[in-house]
Amino acid sequence: MAVHILGNAVHILGNGPSIELFDRDAWPETDVFVGCNFSDPSFRVDYTSVIDVGAMKQILKGHQPAGSLLLSTRAAKYGDKNDSNWKERAPPIEAIMNLRRDRSISRNLSMNSAQHAAVYSIDTYPDHTEVHLWGIDSFWSSDIRSTTDAFVRPNQRNGRDRPKITRQWHGYWHQIFSENSSSHVFVIHRPSRGAELVSGFSDVSNVRVVDEKL
């Protein structure tokens, strides 16, 4: 486990297979824990990032995320358009943030749920200067399978190899790391075996990699 400042960290909990490395009880309650879509309730998240319409459709059907909702404008507008009473049934809303998109990184793809969670959490908790990244397997793999798939694409059986998407996600992560180079350290948690970090972050000085064992 990485050494960190007590109660001075944010944990972004992605939904890739390596999320099993995360141990909620190993970290103090004064840290901030942020889920993505339908995180495991045992993670006891402070709020959860819901960016895409696919996840929002499941919330309208009655699936309950494990924490209050950090919504993108796209997700919120979809909810309002399709069910005027959805907010009465859903968890409380933490915030609604503008969908983050940079055409120089991707023509069509916005930041993903973990990236929106990171941007919001950095802005909201500026004194939490360590940002721990868990379950974000796209740092070392182009297979973007996720625990969210069980909700939004239940018939999916095989892996989802999407190298173009992961390259664009890397561009957004590089932007986040670079924009916060003087204020925050980002800690990528990966399996101790078989997870070589992709290239492209060698010029970013505020990123550390921790190899975790189950």
Summary of the structure (lengths in Angstrom):
residues: 214
radius of gyration: 16.4
end to end distance: 11.2
largest distance: 47.9
contacts: 646
relative contact order: 0.18
helix: 32%
strand: 21%
